[in-house]
Amino acid sequence: MKPKKERSRSFEIPNLSIAFLVAELRGNLENAFVSKAQDLEQGWLKLKLSAKQGSASLIVAPEAVFLSQYRIDARRQSSGFGAFLNSRLKNRKILSFEQRNRERILLLEFAEFSLVIELFGEGNAVLLDREKKILMPKLKREWGVRSVKKGLLYEFPPERGLNPALLSEREFSAVLKKSGTDIIRALVKGVNIAPIVAEEILFQLKIEKSAEAKALPEKRAGELCRKIRDFHSAPDPEKEHACLCECKGKKFLLPFRPLLPGCSEIQQFDSINSALNELVLAQKFHASSDESGKKPALERTLTDQKEALEKALRSAAQNREKADAIYTHYSELQHALQSIKRGKEKKGVMYKFPSGVLRVKSIDNKRKRVVFEIG
């Protein structure tokens, strides 16, 4: 089966922007617990998370992932993959969140599983066990060099050039000398840099992009190598705002405002994550707004989203003791809630655990509210 052609998008998200996105989200995702996994419309996935900072949803779309406070209803008829993820990942803690080799592959690591997120083509998500065997792929795929099917060992796609974040001057010099093209093509093919980013780097260094790659003087090659590393190493989301810009008739979401002539800024955002919340969600719901009537609600939610998130974080900070207790005893609370839902527990029931006791203080069925006492 051949993969379908990549869907057209209103803007491009270079690998560098993905790197900044990972840096933005890592602190929120690592050590968070998955409370539920669900299928969404248009092949999206949602992982509802609980963490010290509060609760939010990790949305996995074909072109990117992002953390959101916006409520998106689950798909009525599940594809089966969301239910499978839920059965394996529910109440599991995320240990790490990484981008592989600055490519379009993200890794969510759990104690017993790995969730691989592929952000190319139609997008895909693949759940692996500790031996890297595929437990379930969202989409089955067959290429000449690799297959993504249940039961097979997962193989990463062939790497597309060197890792720009770890580029050494010696490696870079070899790339330039072996290249029979101009510098811009050598960067794109040999170092896996998006053309828009490569052009920006060359412009800032005043290096002509059409110059022959192997003819670049050694001193200038060293400067270029260091500039590439600076753009890609340890991204600091606090330094610059994210920017949706237009250049040569195409739109790009970048973690910086380009200085390239002919590039114009369309909209500025606090982060790549906030940009994806607004741009990707708005694009998705705009297409179905006539049928669902959800577009006005979406617009209101997106407008208030940043304020709501900040309010949630402030609340968590003001109630740190309560938040820490909930986080520490998350599994006990989940078990107690499940028992209450089944009608097996009532007010006054106590649960013992190594560090103390969890007591059901009150149950309000009308308001769907339960108060616990932890001691």
Buried (B, 14 or more C-beta within 10 A) or exposed (E): EEBEEEEEEEBBBBBBBBBBBBBBBBEBBBEBBBBBBBBBBEBBBBBBBBBBBBBBBBBBBBBBBBBBBBEBEBBEEEBEBBEBBBEBBBEBBBEEBEBBBBBBBBBBBBEEBBBBBBBBBBBBBBBBEEEBEBBBBBBEBEBEEEBBEEEEEBEBBEEBBBBBBEBEBEBBBEBBEEBEBBBBBBBBBBBBBBBBBBBBBBBEEEBEBEBBBBEBEEEBBBBBBBBBBEBBBEBEBEEBBBBBBBBEEEBBBBBBBBEBEEBEEEEEBEBBBBBBBBBBBBBBBEEEBEEEEBBEBBBEBBEEBBEEBEEBEEEBEEEEEEBEBBBBBBEBBBBBBEBBEEEEBEEEBEBEEEEBEBBBEEBEEEEEEBEBEBE
